[in-house]
């Protein structure tokens, strides 16, 4: 399709950003109404299947005077750095038995058939190919050879947009969790605990946690938990203790554990007032030294593992203090849709109408590790993205069997009462996930 208005070629612009002498051509052709391209960066017809393909999916065989596509002759990936990209498609030619690179890298090298004055052998989407001015490098050149791992590493584009479009502040890139210091993780929560208590108490006057817990997570948590009267229950990562108090009110014998001394001091102060018989311990989930083996019938943990550095060690400790066949029910940010870098893309970005959120953008899902972030009045803290398979393998290693997985969503009455928070948002995408697990044996 040829468009009338003049726009610079999409690929010429990309190339010029890395090769200053490269002359951008006019973008005349498009296959999708968005990226306008010049003839050399448009589509070409394969000599074998006769179908048109993106220029980087074809190679030129000088001996046979043919253009062959990657569908007719499958390429391999050759790691090489050039013009801001990290690879070329490399073809083993079945005609001449030599290796050929795709037309993108061939242009970089100066061996593209148009650069060698063989225009008659290539056919663009339309016929006016002779009008194009062809750029030719001063001399033949090779891109920089790189390792495959480097070639496959590209930026998290969803994260880049989130940094620009949301109020969450990023104070570090995503790094391997082994590089994160546990003392720093704990100190950050000591700094933030008081502020978190203040935020939650302002939102929830009736001691029910923040809105996500009230409206999305906790209803499903309670449905899985069921009857707790008379059970010994551990609230692992109890925070301000609201869930511990709810468990005690239902007749459970509760212990709340949190690594933050500020949280535990607050919980003990509330316990002195309410006298529910809850025991609180200032201990990390990774080292429950004050708790004997097989002490609890049930363990719950509510949106905590996003903040836990040594999560595998924590799961092993929780399994140790749980009775055989005891249950472990825990919620977390969804490993896919709730990860730190995901974002609901909106047009316009300031709209209060959630139906104008077009889709969730997710990238680099397999990149797991820690990111230091902050939001609102909170000081920077480390939070951790992990894949679903990393959590499931850690559960198996600790001796847990997954009985059920729930992706909670709000009910219609709550959506009506809280449209900005829930409508066309949490009823479309599961931001949270709940696991019901049982200790083997």
Number of C-alpha atoms within 10 A of each C-alpha: 11 14 12 8 8 11 15 16 24 19 20 20 16 15 20 14 13 13 15 8 11 17 14 18 23 18 24 20 24 20 14 8 10 9 15 24 24 23 27 24 21 23 25 25 22 23 19 13 11 12 12 18 19 15 19 20 23 31 29 25 20 15 9 9 14 18 22 25 28 18 14 12 15 14 22 14 15 18 22 21 19 20 16 11 16 22 22 25 22 21 24 15 18 10 10 12 10 11 13 21 27 23 25 22 25 21 20 20 20 20 19 24 21 21 17 11 10 12 14 11 15 19 19 20 18 13 9 10 17 11 8 13 14 17 16 17 15 8 7 12 12 13 17 11 14 14 12 14 8 13 18 11 11 11 9 16 15 18 20 11 15 20 15 10 15 13 11 15 15 19 13 12 12 20 15 13 18 11 9 17 11 15 8 12 19 20 14 17 24 16 16 19 22 16 15 18 17 12 16 17 16 13 13 14 9 9 17 19 23 15 16 15 17 15 22 22 24 20 16 19 22 13 9 15 17 8 13 18 14 13 16 19 25 28 23 26 25 27 28 28 28 17 21 27 27 15 25 21 15 12 16 23 22 27 24 27 26 22 23 25 18 19 27 24 15 16 23 19 12 16 17 11 8 11 11 19 15 20 16 22 22 18 20 18 23 18 14 19 12 9 16 11 15 14 16 25 20 24 25 23 21 21 19 19 24 20 19 21 22 15 19 18 17 21 22 20 20 27 25 20 21 24 21 16 15 20 25 27 22 21 26 19 22 21 24 21 20 19 22 23 25 22 22 20 17 18 10 10 12 10 11 13 14 16 13 16 18 12 14 16 16 19 17 15 17 14 15 18 20 26 23 19 18 17 13 9 10 17 15 20 22 26 22 23 25 20 16 13 11 13 16 15 13 17 21 15 14 20 18 25 20 18 12 12 14 16 16 22 22 21 13 13 9 15 19 12 11 13 16 13 17 23 19 17 22 18 16 13 17 20 23 24 22 24 21 20 21 24 22 16 10
